[in-house]
Amino acid sequence: MRANATLLLIAPTVGLLVGFLVIPYLNMVVMSFRTPSTSQVFAPGYTFANYLKAIFDPDFYYLRVLRDTMALGVTTTAICLVLGYPVAYHLARTPSRFKSILYAFILSPLLVGVVVRCYGWMIILGNNDGLINNILRDLGLIQTPIQLMYNTFGVSVGLVHIFLPFMILPILGAIQSIDPALEEAAQSLGATRLKTIFRVVFPLSLPGVQAGSVLVFVLTISAYVTPILLGGFKVVIMPTLVIQQLLDAMLWPFGAALAFILSFSGAVVVYLYFMATSWFMKGIR
Amino acid sequence: MARLAVKDLSKRFGEVVAVDGIDLEIEERELVSLLGPSGCGKTTTLRCIAGFETPTAGRILFDGADILGLPPEARNIGMVFQNYALFPHMTVTQNLAFGLEMRRVPKAEMAARIARVLETVQLEGYGERYPRQLSGGQQQRIALGRALVIEPRVLLLDEPLANLDAKLREEMRFFVRSLQKRVGITTVYVTHDQAEAMVISDRIAVMFQGGIHQIGTPTEIYMRPVSREVANFIGLSNFIEARVRGRDEGGAYVLESALGEIRSAHLDSLREGEAVTLIVRPEAIVLLKDKPDRVGANAISGRVKERYFLGNITGYRIACAGDAVLQVQGEPWAAFAIGDPIWCRFDADKTWIIGD
């Protein structure tokens, strides 16, 4: 009787996931094996040609783009971790009244739509007329403008800005569940605040770090709008190529193959990450 | 080992005064308990000594030097927490090594000290276990070992045995005391359990509402409490309101009370006509069927109101004149039934008087 009630409760969500996630995903995988065609979405028959093209041709181009995408994912995650951890720690441990204001600041990037956000950054980072370039030029520190946009730097700034909350909030939750007495114990034994954070708080907050890192990583490697607006077509990453193949070239099978390669590679990286960090998490359960 | 002095220490949290100007001097190698009910300020005081709270006023001195400017990690203290606070992601050995690593003790010496401490707390061979694999008592012993292995100047314990079950708590009391004596470390022990404080302390500081009411040896606190609260908190007490009538030939004070005439061999001087409170402990009262005729002893008549069996003693509540109820401890096998008329006898020198 109870089992039936549980099934009934989760049925809608499972239905949603299966209908709108699993089935389309499988459909995409099937699509990636179909024969491409220029006159219609796909031609009859199945083939491995899409994958062979994606991997080898021309000159391993797509693999290099994949590498750049993964690299962007890793660097964005790393920057978010370095910037986000101190914020999460402070928010978790501070007794100040400004907590809610800080919360609001952290969530603010999510309140604005992606296009508006990117335009905001374009105003600041603009290569010829941007705020930063203007200030530096007026101060006489530079003669020629610095390239802050339409490159990996600009894209990274935009991505870190939007994904920082996704790193901060899981870490915040993890730190809040750590008994403050543990930090006091470490201090009573002679550890400074900083040593306490490195030796006691950080290891115990690893589950939160893991969750935040994976979240930021998968969001980064599938980001589309931000890299296009802030990177122009100078920064080429997999999501851009996938959309190109699907919408511009109308080569659905090939686009599907690229999409599957992207998601598979992402899954591999996440898996390796979990393997590596689980080794550190032996004592915590 | 350090002498610890607390001078006029106060701590407020906004409107609330947690600690209200307390003075305390602890000698080297001495174990002093801070004893009191929840909210009396004993834990706040301990945390001020440790450095986790900053006092609003007052000074704290280790060997005469003011330590208030130092953060906790620089005070060279060892602290044991109520929930042990063992690092869950480290083995027992790593937990013990933590403080030594912070002091940059060379590896060989570290290993030797850890081995010695494991032997001291009787947990040899447990080095590779994780805290979650240890029982409560074992965790507490490791917590104790971790605080001692760094050889601090002062040991601070915050209700360390509160999370253990009753039997284990009793055993651990003796363990903690003998360990403290052996190492000879100056210790401050916070507890709300008066039996615990009596067993382990050289001296007890009884605290209520942010202040120390009395500091003394367990015997002094029990036999000669200075206030009603102290007498009430330590053991059971009978309080009898009385007025001083005079002294008799033997030098004992004669007092007039609702229960009749009472003699007390109280030492301090009392004025005639003074209103006082007389304290008699339940175990000092003997129950008799017939009126006692011992010279110099007090005899109060009453009726058995309640009786309860505690195993090693039987407790009685005796209804006496004027709504007064005397609590008495009797032998477990004595048979006084409820409703029986009874005589309570207690000697004059088993009483204690506190002024009102």
Interface residues (C-beta under 8 A of the other chain):
Chain A: D179 A181 L182 E184 A185 A186 Q187 S188 L189 G190 A191 T192 K195 R199 V200 P203 L204 M281 K282 G283 I284 R285
Chain B: A50 G51 F52 P71 P72 E73 N76 I77 G78 M79 F81 N83 A85 L86 F87 P88 H89 M90 T91 F98 G99 M102 R103 Y130 R132 R146 A147 I150 L156
